[in-house]
């Protein structure tokens, strides 16, 4: 929970620092980045809330046995979530590649530290997508009936 709050604070400070410099970008890119930043901040907020609920014990622990219908619903939810994660990872990889292109295009206008930190942040977000895909895929594989 502490790392989520620290990450959210650092990301928020990065956005505040980059906002005056981002106004020099074309309007379409500026609007797309704004939507993307709200999505990232929303993900941080929902993750913080989920960790808070888990810490307070308001969710079922993993060791509690559930009935077969709940397991089936969970697997269906995981399948849908896996599709969404793949779509998100594909779209964010395109955003990551576009960020690399823009970083090289604006290397003379933006400080190198901002470009490097932005790409590190984008890379870490992409890694989170990949790790979540891996976690959901493993959970689906472990619940698959043996033949």
TAJO-V601781 format. One record per residue. N is the residue number from 1. RES is the residue in three letters. SS is DSSP state (A for helix, B for strand, O for the rest). Layout:
BEGIN
n->N res->RES ss->SS
n->N res->RES ss->SS
END
This chain:
BEGIN
n->1 res->UNK ss->O
n->2 res->UNK ss->A
n->3 res->UNK ss->A
n->4 res->UNK ss->A
n->5 res->UNK ss->A
n->6 res->UNK ss->A
n->7 res->UNK ss->A
n->8 res->UNK ss->A
n->9 res->UNK ss->A
n->10 res->UNK ss->A
n->11 res->UNK ss->A
n->12 res->UNK ss->A
n->13 res->UNK ss->A
n->14 res->UNK ss->A
n->15 res->UNK ss->A
n->16 res->UNK ss->A
n->17 res->UNK ss->A
n->18 res->UNK ss->A
n->19 res->UNK ss->A
n->20 res->UNK ss->A
n->21 res->UNK ss->A
n->22 res->UNK ss->A
n->23 res->UNK ss->O
n->24 res->UNK ss->O
n->25 res->UNK ss->O
n->26 res->UNK ss->O
n->27 res->UNK ss->A
n->28 res->UNK ss->A
n->29 res->UNK ss->A
n->30 res->UNK ss->A
n->31 res->UNK ss->A
n->32 res->UNK ss->A
n->33 res->UNK ss->A
n->34 res->UNK ss->A
n->35 res->UNK ss->A
n->36 res->UNK ss->A
n->37 res->UNK ss->A
n->38 res->UNK ss->A
n->39 res->UNK ss->A
n->40 res->UNK ss->A
n->41 res->UNK ss->A
n->42 res->UNK ss->A
n->43 res->UNK ss->A
n->44 res->UNK ss->A
n->45 res->UNK ss->A
n->46 res->UNK ss->A
n->47 res->UNK ss->A
n->48 res->UNK ss->A
n->49 res->UNK ss->A
n->50 res->UNK ss->A
n->51 res->UNK ss->A
n->52 res->UNK ss->A
n->53 res->UNK ss->A
n->54 res->UNK ss->A
n->55 res->UNK ss->A
n->56 res->UNK ss->A
n->57 res->UNK ss->O
n->58 res->UNK ss->O
n->59 res->UNK ss->O
n->60 res->UNK ss->O
n->61 res->UNK ss->O
n->62 res->UNK ss->O
n->63 res->UNK ss->O
n->64 res->UNK ss->O
n->65 res->UNK ss->O
n->66 res->UNK ss->O
n->67 res->UNK ss->O
n->68 res->UNK ss->A
n->69 res->UNK ss->A
n->70 res->UNK ss->A
n->71 res->UNK ss->A
n->72 res->UNK ss->A
n->73 res->UNK ss->A
n->74 res->UNK ss->A
n->75 res->UNK ss->A
n->76 res->UNK ss->A
n->77 res->UNK ss->A
n->78 res->UNK ss->A
n->79 res->UNK ss->A
n->80 res->UNK ss->A
n->81 res->UNK ss->A
n->82 res->UNK ss->A
n->83 res->UNK ss->A
n->84 res->UNK ss->A
n->85 res->UNK ss->A
n->86 res->UNK ss->A
n->87 res->UNK ss->A
n->88 res->UNK ss->A
n->89 res->UNK ss->A
n->90 res->UNK ss->A
n->91 res->UNK ss->A
n->92 res->UNK ss->A
n->93 res->UNK ss->A
n->94 res->UNK ss->A
n->95 res->UNK ss->A
n->96 res->UNK ss->A
n->97 res->UNK ss->A
n->98 res->UNK ss->A
n->99 res->UNK ss->A
n->100 res->UNK ss->A
n->101 res->UNK ss->A
n->102 res->UNK ss->A
n->103 res->UNK ss->A
n->104 res->UNK ss->A
n->105 res->UNK ss->A
n->106 res->UNK ss->O
n->107 res->UNK ss->O
n->108 res->UNK ss->O
n->109 res->UNK ss->O
n->110 res->UNK ss->O
n->111 res->UNK ss->O
n->112 res->UNK ss->A
n->113 res->UNK ss->A
n->114 res->UNK ss->A
n->115 res->UNK ss->A
n->116 res->UNK ss->A
n->117 res->UNK ss->A
n->118 res->UNK ss->A
n->119 res->UNK ss->A
n->120 res->UNK ss->A
n->121 res->UNK ss->A
n->122 res->UNK ss->A
n->123 res->UNK ss->A
n->124 res->UNK ss->A
n->125 res->UNK ss->A
n->126 res->UNK ss->A
n->127 res->UNK ss->A
n->128 res->UNK ss->A
n->129 res->UNK ss->A
n->130 res->UNK ss->A
n->131 res->UNK ss->A
n->132 res->UNK ss->A
n->133 res->UNK ss->A
n->134 res->UNK ss->A
n->135 res->UNK ss->A
n->136 res->UNK ss->A
n->137 res->UNK ss->A
n->138 res->UNK ss->A
n->139 res->UNK ss->A
n->140 res->UNK ss->A
n->141 res->UNK ss->A
n->142 res->UNK ss->A
n->143 res->UNK ss->A
n->144 res->UNK ss->O
n->145 res->UNK ss->O
n->146 res->UNK ss->O
n->147 res->UNK ss->O
END
